[in-house]
């Protein structure tokens, strides 16, 4: 179930260099990546750097809820990769997500981050309700739809999982992680032709991305 999840950025501009604290006109310049799942290698180093950048943003503005949500997602990614003790790391992730909600109870990203932690920590009581809340507050966040699709598939509801993951693809069409997830869900639902079409499309996009990044001399990929 564990797949890399995104680090968070400014919801309004989605720029990796623009971190805009809640309730402040101040803009924090940061190296925080827009999404670890998109423009960066999914490595332990990238995740730890992401956490350090968010922590720096919080030092500049302790009430920056979005940064706490990003920390939560990054900790989940570390735990899922098996590079750190899962129990302690999920505890830290939950703490960061709950801190984000304490600061801004209407922040959809924070609700999504807490649901993300609970999904991978097998803390599923009331979890579907939490996903609905996150999506209602921020319906444009594709990764939350993706995580919800994982839950639905695990609950044995493939048709709903497919519909939700298709919505994730619509909101985040450049995400190879989401596209691959849709392909796998279709495969597990025995929709083999559809799964092959989706996965072939993802493979073509990844090939183009790898060629582009190689030509540019970067190590980033989607």
C-alpha positions in Angstrom: 0.0 0.0 0.0 2.8 2.4 0.8 3.6 4.8 -2.0 5.5 8.0 -1.9 3.3 11.0 -0.9 3.7 14.6 -1.7 5.4 17.3 0.2 3.2 20.3 0.4 3.6 23.7 -1.1 1.6 26.9 -1.2 -1.9 26.0 -2.2 -2.6 29.1 -4.2 0.5 29.2 -6.4 2.0 25.7 -6.1 5.5 27.2 -6.4 8.3 25.4 -4.6 9.8 28.7 -3.7 6.7 30.4 -2.4 5.6 29.4 1.1 2.9 31.7 2.3 2.1 31.4 6.0 -1.5 31.4 7.1 -2.8 34.7 8.3 0.3 36.7 7.1 1.3 38.7 4.2 4.8 37.4 4.6 6.3 35.1 1.9 8.9 32.7 3.1 11.5 31.8 0.5 12.3 28.2 0.8 13.8 25.3 -1.1 10.9 23.1 -0.2 10.1 20.9 -3.3 6.6 21.3 -4.8 6.0 17.6 -4.6 8.5 14.8 -3.8 6.2 12.6 -5.9 6.8 14.8 -9.0 9.9 16.9 -9.4 12.3 15.1 -7.1 13.9 11.7 -6.6 12.0 9.7 -4.0 14.9 9.2 -1.8 15.4 9.3 2.0 17.7 12.3 1.5 14.9 14.2 -0.4 12.4 13.5 2.3 14.7 14.5 5.1 15.5 17.7 3.2 11.9 18.4 2.8 11.3 18.1 6.5 14.2 20.4 7.3 12.9 23.0 4.9 9.4 22.9 6.4 10.9 23.2 9.9 12.8 26.3 8.7 9.5 27.7 7.5 7.9 27.0 10.8 10.8 28.7 12.6 10.0 31.8 10.6 6.3 31.4 11.3 5.2 29.0 14.0 1.6 29.2 12.9 2.2 28.0 9.4 -0.2 25.1 9.2 0.6 23.9 5.7 4.2 23.3 6.7 3.1 20.9 9.5 1.0 19.0 6.9 4.0 18.7 4.7 6.1 17.3 7.5 3.4 14.8 8.2 3.4 13.6 4.6 7.2 13.4 4.5 7.3 11.3 7.7 4.8 8.9 6.2 7.0 8.5 3.1 10.1 7.7 5.3 8.1 5.1 7.2 6.8 3.5 4.0 10.3 3.2 2.6 11.4 1.2 5.7 14.4 3.4 6.4 13.2 4.4 9.9 11.2 2.7 12.7 7.6 2.9 11.5 5.8 3.2 14.9 7.8 6.2 16.1 7.7 7.8 12.6 4.0 7.5 12.3 3.6 9.0 15.8 5.6 12.0 14.6 3.5 12.2 11.5 0.3 12.1 13.4 1.6 14.8 15.7 2.5 17.1 12.9 -0.9 16.6 11.1 -2.8 17.3 14.3 -0.7 20.4 14.9 -1.7 21.6 11.4 -5.4 21.0 12.3 -5.0 22.8 15.6 -3.7 25.8 13.7 -6.3 25.7 10.9 -9.2 23.3 11.3 -10.5 24.2 7.8 -7.3 23.3 6.0 -8.1 20.5 3.7 -4.5 19.5 3.2 -4.2 19.0 7.0 -7.2 16.7 7.1 -5.7 14.9 4.1 -2.4 14.5 5.8 -3.9 13.0 8.9 -6.0 10.6 6.9 -2.8 9.7 5.0 -1.0 8.8 8.2 -3.9 6.8 9.5 -4.3 4.9 6.3 -0.7 3.6 6.5 -0.8 3.1 10.3 -3.9 0.9 9.9 -5.9 3.3 12.1 -9.1 3.0 10.0 -12.0 3.7 12.3 -13.9 6.7 10.8 -11.1 7.1 8.2 -13.5 7.3 5.2 -15.3 10.2 6.9 -11.9 12.0 7.3 -11.2 11.5 3.6 -14.6 13.0 2.7 -13.8 16.0 4.9 -10.4 16.5 3.3 -11.8 16.3 -0.2 -14.8 18.6 0.5 -12.4 21.3 1.8 -9.9 20.9 -1.1 -11.4 18.9 -4.0 -8.5 19.9 -6.3 -5.9 17.9 -4.3 -5.3 14.8 -6.4 -3.2 13.0 -3.9 -6.0 12.8 -1.3 -8.2 11.2 -3.9 -5.4 8.8 -4.6 -5.0 7.9 -1.0 -8.8 7.5 -0.6 -8.7 5.1 -3.6 -6.2 3.0 -1.9 -8.5 2.7 1.2 -11.5 1.8 -1.0 -9.5 -0.9 -2.8 -8.3 -2.3 0.5 -12.0 -2.4 1.7 -12.9 -4.5 -1.3 -14.8 -1.8 -3.2 -13.0 -1.7 -6.6 -15.6 0.2 -8.6 -15.5 3.1 -6.1 -11.7 2.9 -5.9 -11.5 3.2 -9.7 -13.9 6.2 -9.8 -12.0 8.0 -7.0 -8.6 7.3 -8.6 -9.8 8.5 -12.0 -10.8 11.7 -10.2 -7.2 11.9 -8.8 -5.8 11.5 -12.4 -8.1 14.3 -13.6 -7.0 16.7 -10.9 -3.3 15.7 -11.2 -2.8 14.4 -14.7 1.0 14.6 -14.6 1.5 12.3 -11.7 3.0 9.0 -12.7 2.3 7.6 -9.2 -1.4 8.2 -9.5 -1.5 6.9 -13.0 0.3 3.7 -12.1 -2.1 3.3 -9.1 -5.1 3.6 -11.4 -3.6 1.0 -13.7 -3.0 -1.5 -10.8 -6.5 -1.0 -9.4 -7.9 -1.7 -12.9 -5.8 -4.8 -13.1 -6.9 -6.1 -9.7 -10.5 -5.4 -10.7 -9.9 -7.7 -13.7 -10.3 -4.8 -16.2 -7.2 -5.9 -18.0 -7.5 -4.0 -21.3 -8.1 -0.8 -19.5 -5.2 -1.4 -17.1 -2.9 -2.1 -20.0 -3.9 1.1 -21.7 -3.4 3.2 -18.6 0.0 1.6 -17.7 1.2 2.0 -21.3 0.3 5.7 -21.2 2.2 6.1 -17.8 5.2 4.3 -19.2 5.3 6.6 -22.3 5.1 9.7 -20.1 7.9 8.4 -17.8 10.1 7.6 -20.8 9.6 11.2 -22.1 10.3 12.6 -18.7 13.5 10.6 -18.2 14.8 11.6 -21.7 14.0 15.3 -20.9 15.7 15.2 -17.5 18.7 13.4 -18.9 19.0 16.0 -21.6 18.8 18.7 -19.0 21.3 17.1 -16.8 18.9 16.8 -13.8 18.0 13.9 -11.7 14.3 14.8 -11.2 11.5 12.7 -12.5 7.7 12.5 -12.1 
